[in-house]
Amino acid sequence: MHQRGISAEPGVYFLGLPWLSRRGSSFIWGVWHDAKFIADHIATQRKYQAYQVAAAQPATAPA
């Protein structure tokens, strides 16, 4: 199961499937739309994870 190439399983993504988001999804000249969407999703997830790690660390007192 996936939604626009993003699986419910973390870290699993799909590209090149027919009609993933549009007719050209399975062709080399059309897959870039889906690849950009997934790359943007991964970048957003990484920023969110970095934020969570930073927020979980205790604040240090100024010296």
Biopython code that builds the backbone (N, CA, C, O; Angstrom):
import numpy as np
from Bio.PDB.StructureBuilder import StructureBuilder

atoms = [
    (1, "MET", "N", (0.841, -1.165, 0.000)),
    (1, "MET", "CA", (0.000, 0.000, 0.000)),
    (1, "MET", "C", (0.899, 1.246, 0.000)),
    (1, "MET", "O", (1.904, 1.304, 0.709)),
    (2, "HIS", "N", (0.525, 2.207, -0.786)),
    (2, "HIS", "CA", (1.248, 3.468, -0.838)),
    (2, "HIS", "C", (0.287, 4.576, -1.222)),
    (2, "HIS", "O", (-0.795, 4.331, -1.757)),
    (3, "GLN", "N", (0.701, 5.783, -0.943)),
    (3, "GLN", "CA", (-0.057, 6.945, -1.384)),
    (3, "GLN", "C", (0.912, 7.854, -2.113)),
    (3, "GLN", "O", (1.801, 8.454, -1.509)),
    (4, "ARG", "N", (0.728, 7.947, -3.407)),
    (4, "ARG", "CA", (1.581, 8.737, -4.297)),
    (4, "ARG", "C", (3.056, 8.362, -4.151)),
    (4, "ARG", "O", (3.932, 9.226, -4.193)),
    (5, "GLY", "N", (3.319, 7.071, -3.982)),
    (5, "GLY", "CA", (4.678, 6.559, -3.930)),
    (5, "GLY", "C", (5.271, 6.487, -2.539)),
    (5, "GLY", "O", (6.389, 6.000, -2.374)),
    (6, "ILE", "N", (4.552, 6.959, -1.535)),
    (6, "ILE", "CA", (5.044, 6.918, -0.158)),
    (6, "ILE", "C", (4.336, 5.780, 0.558)),
    (6, "ILE", "O", (3.116, 5.787, 0.722)),
    (7, "SER", "N", (5.128, 4.804, 0.979)),
    (7, "SER", "CA", (4.583, 3.626, 1.632)),
    (7, "SER", "C", (4.223, 3.919, 3.080)),
    (7, "SER", "O", (4.727, 4.871, 3.677)),
    (8, "ALA", "N", (3.352, 3.099, 3.633)),
    (8, "ALA", "CA", (3.025, 3.195, 5.057)),
    (8, "ALA", "C", (4.214, 2.736, 5.896)),
    (8, "ALA", "O", (4.318, 3.095, 7.069)),
    (9, "GLU", "N", (5.104, 1.953, 5.309)),
    (9, "GLU", "CA", (6.320, 1.488, 5.977)),
    (9, "GLU", "C", (7.382, 2.581, 5.858)),
    (9, "GLU", "O", (7.734, 2.965, 4.743)),
    (10, "PRO", "N", (7.898, 3.089, 6.972)),
    (10, "PRO", "CA", (8.886, 4.173, 6.921)),
    (10, "PRO", "C", (10.120, 3.798, 6.077)),
    (10, "PRO", "O", (10.683, 2.713, 6.220)),
    (11, "GLY", "N", (10.512, 4.708, 5.212)),
    (11, "GLY", "CA", (11.707, 4.509, 4.393)),
    (11, "GLY", "C", (11.488, 3.734, 3.108)),
    (11, "GLY", "O", (12.446, 3.486, 2.376)),
    (12, "VAL", "N", (10.257, 3.343, 2.811)),
    (12, "VAL", "CA", (9.959, 2.600, 1.582)),
    (12, "VAL", "C", (9.176, 3.513, 0.641)),
    (12, "VAL", "O", (8.127, 4.046, 1.001)),
    (13, "TYR", "N", (9.708, 3.681, -0.575)),
    (13, "TYR", "CA", (9.108, 4.578, -1.561)),
    (13, "TYR", "C", (9.037, 3.867, -2.904)),
    (13, "TYR", "O", (9.802, 2.935, -3.154)),
    (14, "PHE", "N", (8.133, 4.297, -3.762)),
    (14, "PHE", "CA", (7.941, 3.697, -5.075)),
    (14, "PHE", "C", (8.033, 4.764, -6.156)),
    (14, "PHE", "O", (7.506, 5.866, -6.007)),
    (15, "LEU", "N", (8.706, 4.425, -7.237)),
    (15, "LEU", "CA", (8.788, 5.291, -8.420)),
    (15, "LEU", "C", (8.607, 4.433, -9.660)),
    (15, "LEU", "O", (8.876, 3.233, -9.631)),
    (16, "GLY", "N", (8.157, 5.033, -10.737)),
    (16, "GLY", "CA", (8.061, 4.353, -12.013)),
    (16, "GLY", "C", (6.825, 3.502, -12.201)),
    (16, "GLY", "O", (6.724, 2.781, -13.194)),
    (17, "LEU", "N", (5.890, 3.563, -11.284)),
    (17, "LEU", "CA", (4.658, 2.794, -11.436)),
    (17, "LEU", "C", (3.710, 3.516, -12.387)),
    (17, "LEU", "O", (3.642, 4.746, -12.384)),
    (18, "PRO", "N", (2.983, 2.760, -13.195)),
    (18, "PRO", "CA", (2.014, 3.405, -14.088)),
    (18, "PRO", "C", (0.982, 4.192, -13.286)),
    (18, "PRO", "O", (0.445, 3.698, -12.294)),
    (19, "TRP", "N", (0.716, 5.392, -13.716)),
    (19, "TRP", "CA", (-0.276, 6.274, -13.109)),
    (19, "TRP", "C", (-0.040, 6.491, -11.610)),
    (19, "TRP", "O", (-0.993, 6.552, -10.833)),
    (20, "LEU", "N", (1.229, 6.608, -11.207)),
    (20, "LEU", "CA", (1.525, 6.883, -9.804)),
    (20, "LEU", "C", (0.891, 8.208, -9.407)),
    (20, "LEU", "O", (0.214, 8.295, -8.383)),
    (21, "SER", "N", (1.108, 9.232, -10.213)),
    (21, "SER", "CA", (0.408, 10.500, -9.991)),
    (21, "SER", "C", (-0.086, 11.100, -11.301)),
    (21, "SER", "O", (-0.907, 12.018, -11.300)),
    (22, "ARG", "N", (0.410, 10.584, -12.403)),
    (22, "ARG", "CA", (0.009, 11.086, -13.723)),
    (22, "ARG", "C", (0.347, 10.046, -14.790)),
    (22, "ARG", "O", (0.997, 9.043, -14.497)),
    (23, "ARG", "N", (-0.081, 10.277, -15.992)),
    (23, "ARG", "CA", (0.097, 9.305, -17.068)),
    (23, "ARG", "C", (1.560, 9.006, -17.345)),
    (23, "ARG", "O", (1.902, 7.863, -17.650)),
    (24, "GLY", "N", (2.434, 10.004, -17.247)),
    (24, "GLY", "CA", (3.849, 9.812, -17.572)),
    (24, "GLY", "C", (4.691, 9.251, -16.446)),
    (24, "GLY", "O", (5.915, 9.195, -16.570)),
    (25, "SER", "N", (4.078, 8.834, -15.353)),
    (25, "SER", "CA", (4.828, 8.372, -14.184)),
    (25, "SER", "C", (5.742, 7.188, -14.466)),
    (25, "SER", "O", (6.774, 7.043, -13.811)),
    (26, "SER", "N", (5.395, 6.357, -15.405)),
    (26, "SER", "CA", (6.208, 5.174, -15.675)),
    (26, "SER", "C", (7.252, 5.405, -16.770)),
    (26, "SER", "O", (7.965, 4.475, -17.147)),
    (27, "PHE", "N", (7.348, 6.625, -17.281)),
    (27, "PHE", "CA", (8.309, 6.934, -18.338)),
    (27, "PHE", "C", (9.420, 7.834, -17.816)),
    (27, "PHE", "O", (9.203, 8.626, -16.898)),
    (28, "ILE", "N", (10.594, 7.716, -18.391)),
    (28, "ILE", "CA", (11.764, 8.451, -17.922)),
    (28, "ILE", "C", (11.541, 9.961, -17.977)),
    (28, "ILE", "O", (12.062, 10.685, -17.129)),
    (29, "TRP", "N", (10.786, 10.446, -18.945)),
    (29, "TRP", "CA", (10.545, 11.889, -19.046)),
    (29, "TRP", "C", (9.405, 12.370, -18.142)),
    (29, "TRP", "O", (9.161, 13.573, -18.044)),
    (30, "GLY", "N", (8.712, 11.448, -17.487)),
    (30, "GLY", "CA", (7.608, 11.851, -16.629)),
    (30, "GLY", "C", (7.797, 11.502, -15.166)),
    (30, "GLY", "O", (7.084, 12.015, -14.304)),
    (31, "VAL", "N", (8.749, 10.636, -14.885)),
    (31, "VAL", "CA", (8.943, 10.179, -13.506)),
    (31, "VAL", "C", (9.500, 11.277, -12.606)),
    (31, "VAL", "O", (9.403, 11.178, -11.383)),
    (32, "TRP", "N", (10.080, 12.317, -13.190)),
    (32, "TRP", "CA", (10.705, 13.368, -12.369)),
    (32, "TRP", "C", (9.685, 14.072, -11.478)),
    (32, "TRP", "O", (10.038, 14.548, -10.398)),
    (33, "HIS", "N", (8.435, 14.146, -11.910)),
    (33, "HIS", "CA", (7.398, 14.769, -11.068)),
    (33, "HIS", "C", (7.251, 14.004, -9.753)),
    (33, "HIS", "O", (7.205, 14.589, -8.672)),
    (34, "ASP", "N", (7.179, 12.691, -9.879)),
    (34, "ASP", "CA", (7.036, 11.848, -8.694)),
    (34, "ASP", "C", (8.320, 11.836, -7.871)),
    (34, "ASP", "O", (8.272, 11.849, -6.641)),
    (35, "ALA", "N", (9.470, 11.811, -8.549)),
    (35, "ALA", "CA", (10.756, 11.811, -7.845)),
    (35, "ALA", "C", (10.922, 13.088, -7.027)),
    (35, "ALA", "O", (11.407, 13.035, -5.896)),
    (36, "LYS", "N", (10.531, 14.221, -7.574)),
    (36, "LYS", "CA", (10.630, 15.483, -6.835)),
    (36, "LYS", "C", (9.693, 15.472, -5.635)),
    (36, "LYS", "O", (10.074, 15.915, -4.552)),
    (37, "PHE", "N", (8.491, 14.979, -5.811)),
    (37, "PHE", "CA", (7.536, 14.908, -4.709)),
    (37, "PHE", "C", (8.088, 14.052, -3.573)),
    (37, "PHE", "O", (8.006, 14.439, -2.408)),
    (38, "ILE", "N", (8.646, 12.894, -3.906)),
    (38, "ILE", "CA", (9.189, 11.995, -2.890)),
    (38, "ILE", "C", (10.441, 12.588, -2.256)),
    (38, "ILE", "O", (10.621, 12.486, -1.043)),
    (39, "ALA", "N", (11.315, 13.209, -3.056)),
    (39, "ALA", "CA", (12.521, 13.839, -2.509)),
    (39, "ALA", "C", (12.157, 14.968, -1.550)),
    (39, "ALA", "O", (12.789, 15.117, -0.504)),
    (40, "ASP", "N", (11.159, 15.752, -1.890)),
    (40, "ASP", "CA", (10.695, 16.821, -0.996)),
    (40, "ASP", "C", (10.123, 16.237, 0.294)),
    (40, "ASP", "O", (10.332, 16.783, 1.378)),
    (41, "HIS", "N", (9.410, 15.139, 0.171)),
    (41, "HIS", "CA", (8.857, 14.474, 1.354)),
    (41, "HIS", "C", (9.983, 13.984, 2.270)),
    (41, "HIS", "O", (9.919, 14.168, 3.486)),
    (42, "ILE", "N", (11.008, 13.362, 1.690)),
    (42, "ILE", "CA", (12.138, 12.860, 2.478)),
    (42, "ILE", "C", (12.859, 14.021, 3.162)),
    (42, "ILE", "O", (13.213, 13.915, 4.336)),
    (43, "ALA", "N", (13.080, 15.113, 2.454)),
    (43, "ALA", "CA", (13.753, 16.282, 3.036)),
    (43, "ALA", "C", (12.942, 16.844, 4.202)),
    (43, "ALA", "O", (13.511, 17.206, 5.232)),
    (44, "THR", "N", (11.643, 16.920, 4.051)),
    (44, "THR", "CA", (10.781, 17.409, 5.125)),
    (44, "THR", "C", (10.844, 16.488, 6.328)),
    (44, "THR", "O", (10.911, 16.959, 7.463)),
    (45, "GLN", "N", (10.824, 15.175, 6.096)),
    (45, "GLN", "CA", (10.902, 14.214, 7.192)),
    (45, "GLN", "C", (12.229, 14.328, 7.937)),
    (45, "GLN", "O", (12.261, 14.244, 9.164)),
    (46, "ARG", "N", (13.323, 14.518, 7.201)),
    (46, "ARG", "CA", (14.638, 14.660, 7.841)),
    (46, "ARG", "C", (14.719, 15.928, 8.676)),
    (46, "ARG", "O", (15.292, 15.911, 9.765)),
    (47, "LYS", "N", (14.157, 17.023, 8.187)),
    (47, "LYS", "CA", (14.144, 18.268, 8.960)),
    (47, "LYS", "C", (13.320, 18.098, 10.230)),
    (47, "LYS", "O", (13.704, 18.583, 11.294)),
    (48, "TYR", "N", (12.199, 17.415, 10.116)),
    (48, "TYR", "CA", (11.346, 17.191, 11.273)),
    (48, "TYR", "C", (12.066, 16.317, 12.306)),
    (48, "TYR", "O", (11.999, 16.592, 13.505)),
    (49, "GLN", "N", (12.754, 15.268, 11.845)),
    (49, "GLN", "CA", (13.491, 14.403, 12.764)),
    (49, "GLN", "C", (14.625, 15.166, 13.443)),
    (49, "GLN", "O", (14.856, 14.987, 14.639)),
    (50, "ALA", "N", (15.335, 16.015, 12.699)),
    (50, "ALA", "CA", (16.410, 16.815, 13.289)),
    (50, "ALA", "C", (15.843, 17.760, 14.336)),
    (50, "ALA", "O", (16.463, 17.971, 15.378)),
    (51, "TYR", "N", (14.683, 18.326, 14.077)),
    (51, "TYR", "CA", (14.027, 19.214, 15.035)),
    (51, "TYR", "C", (13.662, 18.449, 16.303)),
    (51, "TYR", "O", (13.866, 18.944, 17.412)),
    (52, "GLN", "N", (13.126, 17.252, 16.140)),
    (52, "GLN", "CA", (12.739, 16.442, 17.301)),
    (52, "GLN", "C", (13.959, 16.104, 18.153)),
    (52, "GLN", "O", (13.883, 16.163, 19.380)),
    (53, "VAL", "N", (15.075, 15.752, 17.530)),
    (53, "VAL", "CA", (16.300, 15.424, 18.259)),
    (53, "VAL", "C", (16.791, 16.652, 19.009)),
    (53, "VAL", "O", (17.155, 16.557, 20.181)),
    (54, "ALA", "N", (16.807, 17.799, 18.349)),
    (54, "ALA", "CA", (17.270, 19.035, 18.982)),
    (54, "ALA", "C", (16.350, 19.438, 20.139)),
    (54, "ALA", "O", (16.822, 19.917, 21.170)),
    (55, "ALA", "N", (15.062, 19.249, 19.971)),
    (55, "ALA", "CA", (14.110, 19.623, 21.019)),
    (55, "ALA", "C", (14.197, 18.681, 22.214)),
    (55, "ALA", "O", (13.883, 19.081, 23.335)),
    (56, "ALA", "N", (14.615, 17.450, 21.996)),
    (56, "ALA", "CA", (14.698, 16.468, 23.074)),
    (56, "ALA", "C", (15.956, 16.654, 23.929)),
    (56, "ALA", "O", (16.004, 16.192, 25.069)),
    (57, "GLN", "N", (16.971, 17.328, 23.380)),
    (57, "GLN", "CA", (18.199, 17.551, 24.127)),
    (57, "GLN", "C", (17.984, 18.679, 25.121)),
    (57, "GLN", "O", (17.337, 19.678, 24.807)),
    (58, "PRO", "N", (18.533, 18.516, 26.335)),
    (58, "PRO", "CA", (18.376, 19.568, 27.322)),
    (58, "PRO", "C", (19.128, 20.833, 26.902)),
    (58, "PRO", "O", (20.211, 20.772, 26.320)),
    (59, "ALA", "N", (18.533, 21.954, 27.210)),
    (59, "ALA", "CA", (19.170, 23.246, 26.877)),
    (59, "ALA", "C", (20.345, 23.469, 27.810)),
    (59, "ALA", "O", (20.279, 23.137, 28.994)),
    (60, "THR", "N", (21.415, 24.028, 27.279)),
    (60, "THR", "CA", (22.590, 24.312, 28.112)),
    (60, "THR", "C", (22.525, 25.750, 28.578)),
    (60, "THR", "O", (22.056, 26.630, 27.856)),
    (61, "ALA", "N", (22.991, 25.979, 29.771)),
    (61, "ALA", "CA", (22.993, 27.334, 30.331)),
    (61, "ALA", "C", (24.127, 28.131, 29.695)),
    (61, "ALA", "O", (25.190, 27.570, 29.428)),
    (62, "PRO", "N", (23.927, 29.421, 29.447)),
    (62, "PRO", "CA", (24.986, 30.238, 28.860)),
    (62, "PRO", "C", (26.167, 30.332, 29.834)),
    (62, "PRO", "O", (25.978, 30.432, 31.047)),
    (63, "ALA", "N", (27.357, 30.300, 29.297)),
    (63, "ALA", "CA", (28.572, 30.335, 30.127)),
    (63, "ALA", "C", (29.030, 31.730, 30.397)),
    (63, "ALA", "O", (30.035, 31.929, 31.079)),
]
sb = StructureBuilder()
sb.init_structure("model")
sb.init_model(0)
sb.init_chain("A")
sb.init_seg("    ")
for serial, (resi, resn, name, xyz) in enumerate(atoms, 1):
    if name == "N":
        sb.init_residue(resn, " ", resi, " ")
    sb.init_atom(name, np.array(xyz, "f"), 0.0, 1.0, " ", f" {name:<3s}", serial, name[0])
structure = sb.get_structure()
